Amino acid sequence: MLHDNLLLDLLILFGFATLIAVILRRARQSAIVAYLLTGILVGPSGLHLISNREAIETMAEIGVALLLFTIGMEFSLNKIVAMRKLVLGAGGRQVLLTVSLVLGLAFLARYPWRQGIYWGFLVAASSTAIVLKLLLEREELETIHGRAIIGVLLFQDLCVVPMMAILPALTAPSGEIALTVAYALAKVVGAGALILFAARFFFPLLWRRIVEVRTQEIFLIAAIFFSLGTAWASAALGLSLALGAFIAGLALSESSYAHQIHADILPFRDSFNSLFFISIGMLLDLRFVHSHWAIVLGIAALIFGLKALTGISAVLSMGFAARKSLLVGLSLAQVGEFSFILLRQGERLHLVPAGEYQIFLAAAIITMMLTPTIIQFSPRIATHMPEMQRLRRFFPKPGEFDLESQAAPLRDHVIICGYGLNGRMLAQALRRKSIPYLVLELDPAIVSRAMAEGESIFFGDSTKADILEKAGVSRARALVFAISDPFAVPRAVATARALNPRLITIVRTTRLEHIAALESAGASQVVAAELSAAKEVLEQVLHLYVVPEEQE
């Protein structure tokens, strides 16, 4: 009978989740929001359709472990090293600033400092799943603000490990808190070292033997055993299941089998992980939220404003332009999926009262639901926002140093906007041909590195008329946009053509559907990477079947 009830519960959950996800997908909402709403609808405060909540929560724990395992596998140490300035710089400042501001607000509200730190942990994280999916859909992963967002999200995800270790220590007596925190972190380091040691010297041999069998089913079973087994071992050592799974995934991230393990375990992760978010939604008390709706909306607005402020400040302090910093801040202004993991753990440790749990949960769901709309309109908001000169006074300004003076003698030159692969290759070719040029770039790290190499590069936003004027656009022959920003580039093209109607503007775009907007903005020539790739593939395939001329 118990099995029949559990099967019926799973059918109800997955059925409602599918229906709601399909409906919300049309509103560009994340599947996570659909799962949360499913839990609310079928849970105790909704239709009350679920009878076996304990079994559902057990499967939800498995989902969290698998989620942390795959997240750990996606943490390539090489990626972190390559993005260390953004990860440690912008990410570290965003988390530290968020926790500090929340702790300060907690003091003002007369909350204990332990709860202040706990609330800071909850608010600091943003939704990696939602934001990355939206950036991918908008083709903004490789933009300057896209890379900054990824750097901050990477650091936030890394912080989940020490946060989860510190939470139990927050319940220790006042005189023992420092020692308990140190012991908790030491335990994480010790357990992590043990798992990493086993993964480096023992598990490669094990995986080699498993792969030699050449059976997909055995490989899959072994992957699940390894992820859940290390999670269980971690729990046996006094850590959480999720923490052990994360360390196990991190240990396998550099393995030659990592990609196959990740691909095989992904469907199981998504299935069980959906149950976790559904179980979170089931905990929401709609009657309580209805009677406290003003507080819920106020907390949601406070979280959004605070997260946007800390995100903007963290990136702005790294030397990025105000417009790009605003895009980053607005994209990171929601509560993340890892916050729900910390929320559940805090509830078990009695760090959060029931009423405040309900308020934060409802406010978090609101911020996540608003994220797609906010990100969609963030470029327009950034366009109409001032350059925030009052904020800029407090941060280093790397830009425009000698742009006007060095561009003054240039005539008939080329202005290159963006110093990615295309921008670098064009600059090298122009330099070899002794054609005068200068480069405008918004990533301060790239500017500093290229300037040290002797490149004629300057920090500046090519969408702004005053920057283009300082770059001598009225005297230039050509302007080349080698950047991926489908919203900003058409506006920049129109601005440049207004300043110099004779200017030749050449634009690179990734998709064919962007060509019409760029041409209507005044682009002289649009090069679509999608079309170029299609032509190259076509030529290569036809070459296999075309008879050489000498044989005709």
C-alpha positions as CSV (number, residue, x, y, z in Angstrom):
1,M,0.0,0.0,0.0
2,L,2.9,2.3,0.8
3,H,4.5,1.7,-2.5
4,D,1.2,2.3,-4.3
5,N,0.8,5.7,-2.5
6,L,4.3,6.7,-3.3
7,L,3.9,5.8,-7.0
8,L,0.7,7.8,-7.1
9,D,2.4,10.8,-5.4
10,L,5.2,10.7,-7.9
11,L,2.7,10.5,-10.8
12,I,0.9,13.6,-9.4
13,L,4.1,15.5,-8.9
14,F,5.6,14.9,-12.3
15,G,2.3,15.3,-14.0
16,F,1.6,18.7,-12.5
17,A,5.3,19.7,-12.9
18,T,5.2,18.9,-16.6
19,L,1.9,20.8,-17.1
20,I,3.1,23.9,-15.2
21,A,6.5,23.9,-16.8
22,V,5.0,23.9,-20.3
23,I,2.7,26.8,-19.4
24,L,5.5,28.8,-17.7
25,R,7.9,28.1,-20.6
26,R,5.7,30.3,-22.8
27,A,6.3,33.1,-20.2
28,R,10.1,32.4,-20.4
29,Q,10.1,31.2,-16.8
30,S,12.7,28.7,-15.5
31,A,11.8,25.1,-14.8
32,I,12.8,25.7,-11.1
33,V,10.0,28.2,-10.8
34,A,7.6,25.6,-12.2
35,Y,8.8,23.0,-9.7
36,L,8.3,25.5,-6.8
37,L,4.8,26.3,-8.0
38,T,4.0,22.6,-8.3
39,G,4.9,22.1,-4.7
40,I,2.7,25.0,-3.7
41,L,-0.2,23.7,-5.7
42,V,-0.2,20.1,-4.6
43,G,1.1,20.7,-1.1
44,P,-0.7,21.1,2.3
45,S,-1.7,24.7,1.7
46,G,-2.9,23.9,-1.9
47,L,-4.8,20.9,-3.1
48,H,-3.3,18.6,-0.5
49,L,-2.7,15.8,-2.9
50,I,0.5,14.3,-1.5
51,S,0.3,11.7,1.3
52,N,3.9,10.4,1.5
53,R,6.0,13.6,2.1
54,E,8.7,11.8,4.0
55,A,9.6,9.6,1.0
56,I,9.5,12.6,-1.3
57,E,11.9,14.5,0.9
58,T,14.3,11.6,1.1
59,M,14.4,11.5,-2.7
60,A,14.8,15.2,-2.7
61,E,18.0,14.8,-0.6
62,I,19.3,12.4,-3.3
63,G,18.5,15.1,-5.8
64,V,20.5,17.7,-3.9
65,A,23.5,15.3,-3.6
66,L,23.4,14.6,-7.4
67,L,23.1,18.4,-8.1
68,L,26.1,19.2,-6.0
69,F,28.0,16.3,-7.5
70,T,27.5,17.6,-11.1
71,I,28.2,21.1,-10.0
72,G,31.5,20.0,-8.6
73,M,32.3,18.2,-11.9
74,E,31.6,21.4,-13.8
75,F,34.2,23.3,-11.7
76,S,37.3,23.0,-13.8
77,L,40.3,24.2,-11.9
78,N,41.7,25.5,-15.2
79,K,38.5,27.6,-15.7
80,I,38.8,29.0,-12.2
81,V,42.5,29.9,-12.7
82,A,41.8,31.5,-16.1
83,M,38.9,33.6,-14.6
84,R,40.5,34.2,-11.2
85,K,40.3,38.0,-11.3
86,L,36.6,37.9,-12.0
87,V,35.9,34.9,-9.7
88,L,37.9,36.1,-6.7
89,G,37.7,39.8,-7.4
90,A,34.1,40.6,-8.4
91,G,32.7,37.4,-6.9
92,G,34.5,37.8,-3.6
93,R,33.4,41.4,-3.3
94,Q,29.8,40.7,-4.2
95,V,29.5,37.9,-1.5
96,L,31.4,39.8,1.2
97,L,29.5,43.0,0.5
98,T,26.1,41.3,0.5
99,V,26.7,39.4,3.8
100,S,28.0,42.6,5.4
101,L,25.0,44.7,4.4
102,V,22.5,42.0,5.5
103,L,24.4,41.7,8.8
104,G,24.2,45.4,9.2
105,L,20.4,45.4,8.5
106,A,20.0,42.6,11.0
107,F,21.7,44.6,13.7
108,L,19.4,47.6,13.0
109,A,16.4,45.2,13.3
110,R,17.9,43.9,16.6
111,Y,18.5,40.4,15.3
112,P,21.3,38.2,16.8
113,W,24.5,38.3,14.8
114,R,24.3,34.6,14.1
115,Q,21.0,35.1,12.3
116,G,22.4,38.1,10.6
117,I,25.2,36.0,9.1
118,Y,22.8,33.2,8.2
119,W,20.5,35.7,6.4
120,G,23.5,37.1,4.6
121,F,24.4,33.6,3.4
122,L,20.9,33.1,2.1
123,V,20.7,36.4,0.2
124,A,24.3,36.2,-1.2
125,A,23.7,33.4,-3.7
126,S,22.1,34.0,-7.1
127,S,20.5,31.5,-9.4
128,T,23.1,29.9,-11.6
129,A,20.6,27.7,-13.4
130,I,18.2,30.6,-14.3
131,V,20.8,33.2,-15.2
132,L,23.0,31.0,-17.3
133,K,20.1,29.7,-19.3
134,L,18.8,33.2,-20.0
135,L,22.3,34.4,-21.0
136,L,22.6,31.4,-23.3
137,E,19.3,32.1,-25.0
138,R,20.2,35.8,-25.4
139,E,23.7,34.8,-26.8
140,E,25.4,37.0,-24.1
141,L,27.7,34.4,-22.5
142,E,30.7,35.8,-24.3
143,T,29.9,39.4,-23.8
144,I,31.8,41.4,-21.2
145,H,29.0,41.5,-18.8
146,G,28.3,37.8,-19.5
147,R,31.8,36.8,-18.5
148,A,31.5,39.0,-15.3
149,I,28.2,37.3,-14.4
150,I,29.8,33.9,-14.8
151,G,32.7,34.8,-12.7
152,V,30.5,36.0,-9.8
153,L,28.2,32.9,-10.1
154,L,31.3,30.6,-9.9
155,F,32.4,32.2,-6.7
156,Q,28.9,32.1,-5.2
157,D,28.7,28.4,-6.0
158,L,32.1,27.8,-4.4
159,C,31.0,29.6,-1.3
160,V,28.2,27.1,-0.7
161,V,30.8,24.6,0.6
162,P,32.2,26.7,3.5
163,M,28.7,28.2,4.2
164,M,27.2,24.7,4.6
165,A,30.1,23.8,6.9
166,I,29.7,27.0,9.0
167,L,25.9,26.8,9.6
168,P,26.0,24.1,12.3
169,A,28.8,26.0,14.1
170,L,26.4,29.1,14.3
171,T,24.4,27.1,16.9
172,A,27.4,26.5,19.2
173,P,27.7,28.4,22.6
174,S,29.2,31.9,22.3
175,G,32.5,31.0,23.9
176,E,33.0,28.1,21.5
177,I,31.9,29.6,18.2
178,A,35.3,30.4,16.9
179,L,36.7,27.0,17.8
180,T,33.6,25.3,16.3
181,V,33.9,27.2,13.0
182,A,37.6,26.4,12.8
183,Y,36.8,22.7,13.5
184,A,34.0,22.6,10.9
185,L,36.3,24.1,8.2
186,A,39.1,21.8,9.2
187,K,36.8,18.9,8.9
188,V,35.8,20.0,5.4
189,V,39.4,20.3,4.4
190,G,40.3,16.9,5.9
191,A,37.4,15.1,4.3
192,G,38.0,16.9,1.0
193,A,41.7,15.9,1.1
194,L,40.8,12.3,1.9
195,I,38.3,12.1,-1.0
196,L,40.7,13.9,-3.4
197,F,43.5,11.5,-2.4
198,A,41.2,8.5,-3.1
199,A,40.0,10.1,-6.4
200,R,43.6,10.7,-7.6
201,F,45.3,7.4,-6.6
202,F,42.5,4.8,-6.3
203,F,39.5,5.8,-8.4
204,P,41.4,6.1,-11.8
205,L,42.3,2.4,-11.5
206,L,38.7,1.5,-10.6
207,W,37.3,3.5,-13.5
208,R,39.8,2.0,-15.9
209,R,38.6,-1.5,-14.9
210,I,34.9,-0.4,-15.3
211,V,35.5,1.2,-18.7
212,E,37.3,-2.0,-19.9
213,V,34.1,-3.9,-19.4
214,R,32.5,-1.8,-22.2
215,T,29.0,-1.9,-20.7
216,Q,27.1,1.3,-20.5
217,E,24.8,0.1,-17.7
218,I,27.8,-0.8,-15.4
219,F,29.4,2.6,-16.1
220,L,26.2,4.4,-15.1
221,I,25.7,2.3,-12.0
222,A,29.3,3.0,-11.0
223,A,28.8,6.7,-11.5
224,I,25.7,6.8,-9.2
225,F,27.5,4.6,-6.7
226,F,30.5,6.9,-6.6
227,S,28.4,10.1,-6.2
228,L,26.0,8.8,-3.6
229,G,28.7,6.7,-1.9
230,T,31.0,9.6,-1.3
231,A,28.0,11.7,-0.1
232,W,27.2,8.9,2.4
233,A,30.8,8.7,3.5
234,S,30.8,12.5,4.0
235,A,27.7,12.3,6.2
236,A,29.4,9.5,8.2
237,L,32.3,11.9,8.9
238,G,29.9,14.5,10.2
239,L,29.4,16.5,7.1
240,S,26.3,16.8,4.9
241,L,25.4,14.6,2.0
242,A,25.5,17.5,-0.4
243,L,28.9,18.6,0.7
244,G,30.4,15.2,0.2
245,A,28.9,14.9,-3.2
246,F,30.3,18.3,-4.2
247,I,33.8,17.3,-3.1
248,A,33.4,14.0,-5.1
249,G,32.4,15.9,-8.2
250,L,35.3,18.3,-7.8
251,A,37.7,15.3,-7.4
252,L,36.5,13.9,-10.7
253,S,36.4,17.3,-12.6
254,E,39.8,16.7,-14.1
255,S,39.3,13.0,-14.9
256,S,39.3,11.8,-18.4
257,Y,35.9,10.1,-17.7
258,A,34.3,13.3,-16.3
259,H,32.3,14.2,-19.4
260,Q,30.8,10.8,-19.8
261,I,30.0,10.5,-16.1
262,H,28.3,13.9,-16.2
263,A,26.3,13.1,-19.3
264,D,25.1,9.7,-17.9
265,I,24.1,11.0,-14.5
266,L,22.4,14.2,-15.7
267,P,18.9,12.7,-16.3
268,F,18.9,11.2,-12.8
269,R,20.0,14.5,-11.3
270,D,17.3,16.5,-13.1
271,S,14.6,14.0,-12.1
272,F,15.5,13.8,-8.4
273,N,16.5,17.5,-8.3
274,S,13.0,18.5,-9.4
275,L,11.7,16.7,-6.3
276,F,13.8,18.9,-4.1
277,F,12.3,22.2,-5.4
278,I,8.9,20.6,-5.4
279,S,9.4,19.7,-1.7
280,I,10.5,23.3,-1.0
281,G,7.3,24.6,-2.6
282,M,5.2,22.2,-0.5
283,L,6.5,23.9,2.6
284,L,5.1,27.3,1.6
285,D,2.0,28.3,3.6
286,L,-0.3,30.2,1.3
287,R,-2.5,31.4,4.1
288,F,0.4,32.9,6.0
289,V,1.8,34.6,2.8
290,H,-1.7,36.0,2.1
291,S,-2.0,37.5,5.5
292,H,1.6,38.9,5.3
293,W,1.7,39.9,1.6
294,A,3.0,43.4,2.3
295,I,6.0,42.1,4.2
296,V,6.7,39.5,1.6
297,L,6.7,42.1,-1.2
298,G,8.8,44.4,0.9
299,I,11.4,41.7,1.6
300,A,11.4,40.7,-2.1
301,A,12.0,44.4,-3.1
302,L,14.7,44.7,-0.4
303,I,16.5,41.6,-1.7
304,F,16.3,42.8,-5.3
305,G,17.6,46.2,-4.5
306,L,20.4,45.0,-2.2
307,K,21.5,42.3,-4.6
308,A,21.5,44.7,-7.5
309,L,23.5,47.2,-5.5
310,T,26.2,44.7,-4.4
311,G,26.5,43.3,-7.9
312,I,26.9,46.7,-9.5
313,S,29.4,47.8,-6.9
314,A,31.5,44.6,-7.1
315,V,31.9,44.8,-10.9
316,L,32.2,48.6,-10.9
317,S,35.1,48.4,-8.4
318,M,36.9,46.1,-10.8
319,G,37.0,49.0,-13.4
320,F,34.1,48.0,-15.6
321,A,32.0,50.6,-17.2
322,A,28.8,51.7,-15.4
323,R,26.5,50.3,-18.1
324,K,28.0,46.9,-18.0
325,S,28.1,46.9,-14.2
326,L,24.4,47.7,-14.1
327,L,23.7,44.7,-16.5
328,V,25.6,42.5,-14.1
329,G,23.9,43.8,-11.0
330,L,20.4,43.4,-12.4
331,S,21.1,39.9,-13.6
332,L,22.3,38.8,-10.2
333,A,19.4,40.4,-8.2
334,Q,17.5,37.2,-7.5
335,V,17.8,34.5,-4.8
336,G,19.6,31.3,-6.0
337,E,18.7,27.6,-5.8
338,F,21.5,27.0,-3.3
339,S,19.8,29.4,-1.0
340,F,17.0,26.9,-0.7
341,I,19.5,24.2,0.4
342,L,20.8,26.5,3.1
343,L,17.3,27.5,4.0
344,R,16.3,23.8,4.7
345,Q,19.5,23.3,6.7
346,G,18.9,26.4,8.7
347,E,15.4,25.3,9.5
348,R,16.7,22.0,10.9
349,L,19.2,23.9,13.0
350,H,16.5,26.2,14.3
351,L,18.3,29.3,12.8
352,V,15.1,30.6,11.2
353,P,11.6,30.9,12.9
354,A,8.7,29.4,10.9
355,G,7.2,32.8,10.1
356,E,10.4,34.2,8.7
357,Y,11.0,31.0,6.8
358,Q,7.7,31.5,5.0
359,I,8.4,35.1,4.3
360,F,11.8,34.5,2.8
361,L,10.6,31.5,0.8
362,A,7.8,33.5,-0.8
363,A,10.1,36.5,-1.4
364,A,12.7,34.3,-3.0
365,I,10.2,32.7,-5.4
366,I,9.1,36.2,-6.4
367,T,12.6,37.3,-7.2
368,M,13.2,34.2,-9.3
369,M,10.0,34.7,-11.2
370,L,10.8,38.3,-12.0
371,T,14.3,37.5,-13.3
372,P,13.5,36.7,-16.9
373,T,11.6,40.0,-17.3
374,I,14.4,42.0,-15.5
375,I,17.1,40.5,-17.7
376,Q,15.1,41.1,-20.8
377,F,14.7,44.8,-20.1
378,S,18.0,45.4,-18.4
379,P,19.8,46.6,-21.6
380,R,17.1,49.3,-22.0
381,I,17.3,50.2,-18.4
382,A,21.1,50.5,-18.7
383,T,20.7,52.6,-21.8
384,H,18.6,55.2,-20.0
385,M,20.6,55.2,-16.8
386,P,23.2,57.9,-16.2
387,E,26.9,56.9,-15.9
388,M,26.6,57.1,-12.1
389,Q,29.4,59.5,-11.8
390,R,28.8,59.9,-8.1
391,L,29.5,56.1,-7.6
392,R,32.4,56.2,-10.1
393,R,34.3,58.7,-7.9
394,F,34.9,56.0,-5.3
395,F,36.3,53.4,-7.8
396,P,39.3,53.4,-10.0
397,K,38.7,54.6,-13.5
398,P,41.0,52.8,-16.0
399,G,39.4,54.3,-19.1
400,E,39.9,57.1,-21.6
401,F,43.4,57.9,-20.3
402,D,45.1,59.1,-23.4
403,L,42.4,58.2,-25.9
404,E,41.8,61.7,-27.1
405,S,45.4,62.8,-27.3
406,Q,46.7,59.7,-29.0
407,A,43.7,59.6,-31.5
408,A,44.2,63.3,-32.4
409,P,46.9,62.8,-35.1
410,L,45.1,59.8,-36.6
411,R,43.4,60.3,-40.0
412,D,41.7,57.7,-42.2
413,H,42.2,55.1,-39.5
414,V,40.2,52.0,-38.3
415,I,38.5,51.9,-35.0
416,I,38.2,48.3,-33.7
417,C,35.5,47.8,-31.0
418,G,36.3,44.7,-29.0
419,Y,39.6,42.8,-28.5
420,G,38.4,39.2,-28.5
421,L,39.8,36.7,-31.1
422,N,38.4,38.7,-34.1
423,G,39.6,42.0,-32.8
424,R,43.1,40.7,-32.0
425,M,43.5,39.1,-35.5
426,L,42.3,42.3,-37.2
427,A,44.7,44.4,-35.1
428,Q,47.6,42.2,-36.0
429,A,46.8,42.3,-39.7
430,L,46.5,46.1,-39.7
431,R,49.7,46.4,-37.8
432,R,51.6,44.3,-40.3
433,K,50.2,46.5,-43.2
434,S,51.0,49.7,-41.3
435,I,47.4,50.8,-41.4
436,P,46.6,53.2,-38.5
437,Y,44.1,51.9,-36.0
438,L,43.0,51.9,-32.4
439,V,41.0,49.5,-30.2
440,L,38.2,50.2,-27.8
441,E,37.5,47.6,-25.1
442,L,35.4,47.5,-22.0
443,D,37.1,44.7,-20.1
444,P,39.7,46.4,-17.9
445,A,41.8,43.2,-17.5
446,I,42.1,42.8,-21.3
447,V,42.9,46.5,-21.6
448,S,45.7,46.4,-19.0
449,R,47.2,43.2,-20.5
450,A,47.1,44.5,-24.1
451,M,48.5,47.9,-23.1
452,A,51.5,46.2,-21.4
453,E,52.1,44.4,-24.7
454,G,52.2,47.7,-26.5
455,E,48.8,47.5,-28.2
456,S,47.0,50.7,-29.2
457,I,44.0,49.9,-26.9
458,F,41.9,52.1,-24.7
459,F,39.1,51.6,-22.2
460,G,35.9,53.0,-23.6
461,D,32.3,52.2,-24.4
462,S,31.9,52.3,-28.2
463,T,28.1,52.8,-27.8
464,K,28.6,56.3,-26.5
465,A,29.0,59.3,-28.8
466,D,31.6,61.1,-26.6
467,I,33.9,58.0,-26.6
468,L,33.6,57.7,-30.4
469,E,34.4,61.4,-30.8
470,K,37.5,61.0,-28.7
471,A,38.5,58.1,-30.8
472,G,38.3,60.3,-33.9
473,V,35.3,58.7,-35.6
474,S,34.7,61.9,-37.7
475,R,38.2,61.3,-39.3
476,A,38.1,57.5,-39.4
477,R,37.6,55.5,-42.6
478,A,36.1,52.4,-41.0
479,L,34.6,51.2,-37.7
480,V,34.6,47.4,-37.0
481,F,32.4,45.9,-34.2
482,A,34.1,42.7,-33.2
483,I,31.9,42.2,-30.1
484,S,28.9,40.0,-29.3
485,D,26.1,42.2,-28.0
486,P,23.0,42.0,-30.2
487,F,21.2,44.8,-28.2
488,A,24.0,47.4,-28.0
489,V,25.6,47.1,-31.4
490,P,22.7,48.4,-33.6
491,R,22.5,51.5,-31.3
492,A,26.3,51.9,-31.6
493,V,26.2,51.7,-35.4
494,A,23.5,54.3,-35.6
495,T,25.4,56.6,-33.2
496,A,28.6,56.2,-35.3
497,R,26.9,56.9,-38.6
498,A,25.3,60.0,-37.2
499,L,28.7,61.3,-36.2
500,N,30.2,60.4,-39.6
501,P,27.8,59.5,-42.5
502,R,30.8,58.5,-44.7
503,L,32.1,56.0,-42.2
504,I,32.3,52.3,-43.3
505,T,30.8,50.2,-40.5
506,I,31.6,46.5,-40.5
507,V,29.8,44.4,-37.9
508,R,30.2,40.8,-36.8
509,T,27.2,39.0,-35.6
510,T,26.6,35.4,-34.5
511,R,23.0,34.9,-35.9
512,L,21.3,35.6,-39.2
513,E,18.2,37.1,-37.6
514,H,20.3,40.0,-36.3
515,I,21.4,41.1,-39.8
516,A,18.2,43.1,-40.6
517,A,18.4,45.2,-37.4
518,L,22.0,46.0,-38.0
519,E,21.5,46.9,-41.7
520,S,18.6,49.2,-40.7
521,A,20.8,50.9,-38.1
522,G,23.2,51.8,-40.9
523,A,25.8,49.0,-41.0
524,S,27.7,48.9,-44.3
525,Q,28.5,45.2,-44.1
526,V,27.4,42.5,-41.7
527,V,29.4,39.3,-41.3
528,A,27.3,36.5,-39.8
529,A,29.4,33.8,-38.1
530,E,26.5,31.4,-38.5
531,L,26.4,31.9,-42.3
532,S,30.2,31.7,-42.6
533,A,30.2,28.4,-40.7
534,A,27.4,27.0,-42.8
535,K,29.3,28.0,-46.0
536,E,32.5,26.3,-44.7
537,V,30.7,23.1,-43.9
538,L,29.0,23.1,-47.3
539,E,32.3,23.6,-49.1
540,Q,33.9,20.8,-47.1
541,V,31.1,18.4,-47.9
542,L,30.9,19.2,-51.6
543,H,34.7,18.9,-51.9
544,L,34.3,15.2,-51.0
545,Y,32.0,14.6,-54.0
546,V,33.3,17.1,-56.7
547,V,35.6,15.5,-59.3
548,P,38.9,17.4,-59.6
549,E,39.2,19.6,-62.8
550,E,42.1,17.6,-64.3
551,Q,39.9,14.4,-64.2
552,E,36.9,16.0,-65.9
